[in-house]
Amino acid sequence: MNKSTIQKVSAASLLVALGIIYGDIGTSPLYVMKAIIGQREISKLLVYGGISCIFWTLTFQTTFKYIFLTLSADNHGEGGVFSLYALVKRFGKGKLVIPTILGATTLLADGIITPPISVASAVEGLGDVVPGIPTLPIVIVILSGLFFFQRFGTQKVGFFFGPAMVVWFSMLFVLGFVQILDHPAILTALNPMYAYQLLVEYPHGFWLLGAVFLCTTGAEALYSDLGHCGKKNIRITWIFVKIALVVNYLGQASWLMTQGNSFLEGRNPFYTIMPQWFLFSGVIIATFAAIIASQALISGSYTLINEAMSLNFWPRVAMRNPTNLKGQIYIPSVNTILWAGCILMILYFKNSSNMEAAYGFSITIAMLMTTVLLNYYLIYIKKMNRILIAIIITVFGIIEIAFFVANIIKIKERWMFLFFELFIFMTMYTWFFARKINNKFLKFTNLTEHTQQLQELSNDISIPKYSTHLIYLSKADRNYEIEEKILKSIFSKKPKRADVYWFFHINRTNDPFTLNYEVIELLDDKVIKIVLNIGFRIQPKVELYFKKIVQNLVQNKELNLHIRPDGSTKYNAEPDFKFIILEKFLSVENEFAVKDALLLNSYYMLKNWSLSDTKAFGLDKSDVEIEEIPFVYQPILKLELERKKI
């Protein structure tokens, strides 16, 4: 699916957008008004002020920032924190790494509370239908089933998501509209003065922003899913979604103003505005919507980690394609982490009311980090007027800092999250910066200076032939360079004689779906370098791509490969390819600064946990030779030895 395809607007594409994009923000009416009212006495200032805050938060934060502005920051049709980072990283000179890591960390961290709070809020409505029913086991079963079926993909049920969300948002609108008819004056609550009065005049009103913020928690995920639907489809469907959300919030507020009690007493306004005869059906629809919201977030987490691996922010882990659907991936380790986190959350908090107190803190940080990256995008890529940019960033910064401060009090309810968030942050930080230290000590050499020596080795029949085609993976960006360690491997004590020496370099591009290659012939039919330009959303299946490239060269009768023997025999038609993987290990003979030592030791521990290069690059074990070489820097052996006289 190319950019023009996903940007095309049709009934089908709008339906897909509804099914994928709005699960998180669309299920917020399940708990937002309940969180705002809480145990407080119901009053006009609280209800009207809460509605006004919700409306203007959806307007400024979701509509203006994300729908109008941030969606424009698309990287060839893709969105999300890593896509935005790939666009602007060259302008930040390294300053944007930490904001990117923080943004990705907090998005993943809240991924373990969004499914529990959405599903729990929906299922708890059963308590109004069947009083006393234990909802906790039902929530655990639904969440466990959801994560279990991830390995099979969602292609078979994905077509159901769009229509289901149409039903959901239509239900939100109808339920809210009926209640508004009972109390039309509630429409005046959209006046921003009520929001101001709530924050200034209501006792501790500012801290209610922590609950208000829950209405826009899906906005960041909305930007991350840009590549699945296209900005035009998102912007058009948002009109319908926002109307449905606002009408439902107004309907809940209308009920609060007319229901006659001073306190909620444990009731959820979302379910109390439903007619009794519709309650069970409403719970079922809400549960399906919560499952769809959770599915969108889980799929988004896979995509995030996939991009993190490509941009060297995350160790290489096993990844599968459960279906033939483009872009659908499954990462078992991430699935297990999210499942364990979600189950622990529901067991710890017990119900959605307790989770509301901890929800939203991380997303405020994610939004702030997006604002930082967006600032660079507006300055260097959009080249907007600097004064206008300053005004825009200041407005969003003030709003998000206010939400962040109001959410700070949630740390005491979510202290256990800090360990999870710290683990994700340190993994990304370690992997990114330790690789930089590791690569800093790589030494490169001009390959053209060694081509004659390679030719002599290739023609030296006194040395047994190691392979017909010998392929090394190289990190050298320059076309005529390779690592010194590769030459040492070729000319070691047992030289590796081959007919053709290939050096394969993977160049990760800032575009998400680039896939092309360059062939540099350094010595006729003997020394060849291939540069594979590959987007950060594509898996690097090295052996598959290499064999395809060689096949193309043979078919096109280039480089005279078509008249050379390829090492195949009558017993085995496969060409004789041998890939050499050079695996470094941290030598004990090193002395680093404390910080660098900690980073490198952690890096090599993660490297042992992550996928080997063989699996990560899609190489067949039978075609791979692994050589281990020590990583040595500043050897500590500095003793002067004297010969003792006897």
Secondary structure, 3 states (H helix, E strand, C coil): CCHHHHHCCCHHHHHHHHHHHCHHHHCHHHCHHHHHHCCCCCCHHHHHHHHHHHHHHHHHHHHHHHHHHHHHCCECCECCHHHHHHHHHHHHCCCCHHHHHHHHHHHHHHHHCHHHHHHHHHHCCHHHHCCCCCHHHHHHHHHHHHHHHHHHCCHHHHHHHHHHHHHHHHHHHHHHHHHHHHCHHHHHHHCHHHHHHHHHHCCCHHHHHHHHHHHHCCHHHHHHCHHHHCHHHHHHHHHHHHHHHHHHHHHHHHHHHHCCCCCCCCCCHHHHCCCHHHHHHHHHHHHHHHHHHHHHHHHHHHHHHHHHHHCCCCCCCCCECCCCCCCCCECHHHHHHHHHHHHHHHHHHCCHHHHHCCCCHHHHHHHHHHHHHHHHHHHHHCCCCHHHHHHHHHHHHHHHHHHHHHHHHHHHCCHHHHHHHHHHHHHHHHHHHHHHHHHHCCCEEEHHHHHHHHHHHHHCCCCCEEEEEEEEEECCCCCCEEEHHHHHHHCCCCCCEEEEEEEEEEEEECCCCCEEEEEEEEECCCEEEEEEEEECCCCCCHHHHHHHHHHHHHHCCCCCHHHCCCCCCCCCCCCCEEEEEEEEEECCCCCCCHHHHHHHHHHHHHHHHCCCHHHHCCCCHHHEEEEEEEECCCCCCCCCCCCCCC
